[in-house]
Amino acid sequence: MNEVAAKRSAGRPRVFDRERALAIAMDLFWRHGYEGTSTAQLTAAMGIAAPSLYAAFGSKDQLYFEALALYQSQYGSFFSAALSAALPVKEAISTLLMGAARQYTGAEHAAGCMVATANIHSATDNAAIAEAARSARQTAQAAIQQRLELAIAAGELPAKSDSAALAAYISMVLQGMAVQAHDGAGLAALDKMAELAMLAWPELRATA
């Protein structure tokens, strides 16, 4: 490369990698939450100016929505896999909890769950952000309830079982495990929590 070509090459702006920027945003929102992540932090981590962020994603809100969707597609597979597997319902739920323990403590990403711990409390101005996280949690709980209702119809659970209450219990355990992981609990601790949660299963079946 001659000197002129080298100068031209050196002077070219780096091509913006939108997918990489979105992954960076997901990581920051996962670690710090929406309100705990500033636009300055996002642009610094991405290596871009604020106008470039807005040009690529429209707004911080829209960036969060896309990051949340990316999280669900990349890190939520254990959830859908456990519920859709051709397993007895008790084994499916145990697989779900054990999968959560591994996901929430993975060393290659932030601890916990971006959905479970997101925006429990938020400023009034960020109501749409809180609603997105709440909707994601409610959708997950509804999927668990649907799996339980299939089990009731198949005779795996008593006909009078309260699928809504049992789904809420399982969701509560998942969210509690996420908080524990966020606060530093390791895989062994979360595995134990999952095992203890499953000890309630016979009692729930017997008293349903």
ZIZIWO-V404020 format. One record per residue. N is the residue number from 1. BURIAL is 1 if it has 9 or more other ideal C-beta (glycine too) atoms within 8 Angstrom, else 0. Layout:
n burial
N BURIAL
N BURIAL
//
This chain:
n burial
1 0
2 0
3 0
4 0
5 0
6 1
7 0
8 0
9 0
10 0
11 0
12 0
13 0
14 0
15 0
16 0
17 0
18 0
19 0
20 0
21 1
22 1
23 1
24 1
25 1
26 1
27 1
28 1
29 1
30 1
31 0
32 0
33 1
34 1
35 0
36 0
37 1
38 0
39 0
40 0
41 1
42 1
43 1
44 0
45 1
46 1
47 0
48 1
49 0
50 0
51 0
52 1
53 1
54 1
55 0
56 0
57 1
58 0
59 0
60 1
61 0
62 1
63 1
64 1
65 1
66 1
67 1
68 1
69 0
70 1
71 1
72 1
73 0
74 0
75 1
76 1
77 0
78 1
79 1
80 1
81 1
82 1
83 1
84 0
85 0
86 0
87 0
88 0
89 1
90 1
91 0
92 1
93 1
94 1
95 1
96 1
97 1
98 1
99 1
100 1
101 1
102 1
103 1
104 1
105 1
106 0
107 0
108 0
109 0
110 0
111 0
112 1
113 1
114 1
115 1
116 1
117 1
118 1
119 1
120 0
121 0
122 1
123 0
124 0
125 0
126 1
127 0
128 0
129 1
130 1
131 0
132 1
133 1
134 1
135 0
136 1
137 1
138 0
139 0
140 1
141 1
142 1
143 1
144 1
145 1
146 0
147 1
148 1
149 1
150 1
151 1
152 1
153 0
154 0
155 0
156 0
157 1
158 0
159 0
160 0
161 1
162 0
163 1
164 0
165 0
166 1
167 1
168 1
169 1
170 1
171 1
172 0
173 1
174 1
175 1
176 1
177 1
178 1
179 1
180 1
181 1
182 1
183 0
184 0
185 1
186 0
187 0
188 0
189 1
190 1
191 1
192 0
193 1
194 1
195 0
196 0
197 1
198 1
199 0
200 0
201 1
202 0
203 0
204 1
205 1
206 0
207 0
208 1
//
